Amino acid sequence: MNKRIIAYAFMSLSLLLSIIFYGDVLVNISSEIQLATVVGLSAIASGVTGIIMSLSSKKVANFEAIREYFQQGDTPEMLKNRSKIYDTEVEGVKIDHTAAAEICGLYHFWGMMVSKGYLPFWIFKSSSGYSVVKLFFLLEPYIMERRMASNKYYAEGFEQLAKKIKKKYKYEYIPEERMDQQEV
């Protein structure tokens, strides 16, 4: 809403400036059209239109990024991958490397999108944020192993996203067996 008010203010200001600077010419425009006048009015109109379009396109781009985030996270493949990672909490269940790599890739990408400002951070205030923190906790040994073996920057965007969510929203994942130990 604030951006719309700003756009209206710029549009009003540009109309006011065009009337101030070209008011006397506008009165006589029907009798004598000067090229400079037409170019000046066109430039003002173009500037105002550009401002309005940029404000609306940013909002649409954010909406598209949010929609894409939720669509990618809720595909049948990603649901299976998350389930396989959650299953590693059960003692003796080993990590599925394919599922782990796909989860790391997905959240690394979205972590970079957040850091560059293309995806608003507030979407992680919901259960999605808690899920990111939990998945990072479960995948951290796998990520560290990959970093030691081949790529020291592996899933860095995922890690930064999880840390940012933990810090901002105070989400903390504590495995059930550790919770049982804390209660004693």
N, C-alpha and C positions, 0 to 999 in steps of 0.2 A: 504494500500500500504506500509506503514512504517513497518508493522509487517512482510510482505513478504521480505522486504529488510533485516530486522534483521535476519530472518530465513536463508536467503542466506548467510549472513555474518557468522552466526554460522556454517553453513554447510562448507563454505570455510575454516573457521578457524579450524574446526575439521579435514578436509582433509589435511590441511597444517601441523597440529600437528601430524597426523598419519604418514605423509611422513617424518617429522623431526625425530620422535622417532623410527619409524619402517622402514625407508628408506633402510638401508643396509640389513635388513631382507627381505624386499619385493623383492629385487633383487635376493636373493637366495631362495625365497619361493618355487620355483619349485623343487629344489634339497633337501631342508630340511624344513619340516613344523613343527614348534614348537607350542605346545598347547597354551603357553602363548601369542604368537603372534596372533593366531586365536582369542583367547578370547579378547585380547586388541582391535583388529580391530572390532570385533563384538560389544563390549561395546561402542566404539566410534560411530559406525553406528547406534546402538540402541538409543543412546543419541540424535543424530541429528534427527533421525526419530521421537522421542518423542517430541522434541521441535516443529518440523514442524506440527505434528498432533495436539498438544495442541493449537497452534495458529489458525489453521484452524477450530478446533472443537469449540472454543470460538465464532468465527464469525458465524458459523452455528447455535449455540445455541442462540445467540442474534437474528438472523433472525427468528428462530422458535418462540421465545418469542414475537417478534413484530407481526408476522403473527397471532399467537394465540390471542394476545390482540385485534387486529382488528376484528378477526372472532367472538370472544365472544361478543364484543360490538355491533356487527351488526346483531345478531340473531333476528328473529322476536319478540321473548319474550322480549329481552332487548330494542328493539325499542319501544314496547308497554309500558314497564316499564318507560322508559325515558319520553315518551309522557304523561303518567299519572302524573309523578312528575312535568313536565313543566306546566301541567294544574292547579296545585295548586297555580299558580300565580294569577289565576282568583279568585276574592273574593268569598268566600263561598264554594269553592271546597276543600274538606278535603283530607288529604294525604292517599293514598292507602298503607297500612302497608306492604302488600306482595311485592309490587313494590319497596317500600323504602328499605326493607330488602335485596332484590336481588341486587339493585343498590349499597347499602352500602357494601354488601359482595364482589361484583365484584371489586369495586374500592379499598376496603381494601386490597384484595389480590394483585392487581396490584401495590398498594402503597408499600406493603412489597417487591414485586419483584424489584421495583426501588431501594428501600433502601438497598437491598442486592446485587444490581449490576447485576441482571439477565435480567432486561429490561432497555434499554437505555432511559435516561430522555428526550432526544431530540425529541422523538415522540410526546411529549405534547406541542411542539411549534406550532402545527397546531390547527385547530378548536377543536380537541380532548381535548386540555388543557383548552380552554375556557369552554367547556362543563363540564369538571370535576369541575371547579371553580363554575360554575352556579349551578350544581347539589348539590355540598356541601352546598352552601348558602341556597338553598331551603330545604335541608334535615337536616340542623343543628339543628333546634328545635326537630325533631324526634330523632336524634342521642343523643342529650342531655337528652331527656326523657328516652331513653333506658339506657343510662349510669347511670342515677339516680335510675332507677328501678332495674337493674339487673347486669350490667357489666360495670364497670368504664372504661374499655378499648375498648368498642364497637366502631368499625369503626375508630380506631386510625390511621391505615395505610392510610385510605381515607382522613382523616383530614391532616395528614402530607404531603400527595401528593398534596392536594389542596393548602396548604400554600406554599409549595415549588414552585409550578407552579406560584402562585401569585407573589412570591418574584423574581423568575428568569425571568419570561416573562412579568411581570407587568399586568397580566390579572386581571381585577376587574369587578365583576358583580354588576350592579346597577339596581334594579328593575325599571320598567317604571314609576311608580307613584312617586318614589323618584327622578327620572330624571326630571319629570315635575316640582317638587317642587324646584329643584336646578336651573332650568332655570328662575324661577320667580324672 
